[in-house]
């Protein structure tokens, strides 16, 4: 069973934004970020790349020491901080 969250509307808005780039979901622990994004991806995309930095520390090499993505801020990072 999936519990609908505020992030769902934001993800759909992001999807409908022309030329959207990658997105980050930011929020407190245990609020359903991963569940929401995976659920959304299963509905709207054929493929999903899921990277867990705890279980795959080598993946963090694409980021600097503070996990700041070297690609700039995204729509979701700006819109969703603190609303999940």
N, C-alpha and C positions, 0 to 999 in steps of 0.2 A: 504494500500500500504506500502511496506517495502523498505526503502532506504538502499542499501548495504553500508557497512562500512569496514574499514581496519580490525576491530576486527573479522570479519567473517572468514577471512583466518587464523587468529591466533587461533580461536576456533576450526576450522577443524584440524589444525596441532596438537592442544592439544588432540583432540579426537583420532587421529591416533598415539599418543605417547603411547607406551606400558606401562601398569601399571600406567596410569595417576591418580592423586589424585584429590581432590577438587580444584577449581580454583576461583580466585578473579578477577573481572574486575575493574580496577582502572583508573580514569580519571576525568576531570573537570565536573562540574555540567551541566546537560541538554545536554549531547553529544550523548545520545542514548545507554548507557551501558545496562540498564535494557531491553530496547526494543530488542537490539541485542541478548542478552543472552536468553531471552524468546523465540525469534524467532528461534534461534539455537536449543534450547531444544525441542521445538515443532517438529522440523524436525528430530532429531536424537534420542530422548529418549521417552520412554513410559510414564515416570513419571517425574514430576518437583516439587521440593521443593523451594518455594520462601519465603524468610524471609525479612520483612521490619522492620528495627530496629526503625523507627519512630513510626509506628503504633503498634508494638509489642515490647516494651522496655524490657520485660522479656527475650526475645531471646538473648539479649546482655550478659546474664550471662555466656555464653560459651566463652566469650572473656574477656580480662583484661580491665582496665580502658581506654586504648587507642585503643581499638578494634584490638588488635593483636591476631590473631588466634593461639591457642595453638596446632598447628599441623605442623608448619614449612612453609616456603615459597613454592609456587607452580610455575609451568611452566608459567602460564599466569601472575602471579604477577611479575615475573622477566622480561618477554618478552614484556608486554603490558603497563607498566607504562609510561604514557604520549604519547601514539601513537593513542589513540582512536580519 
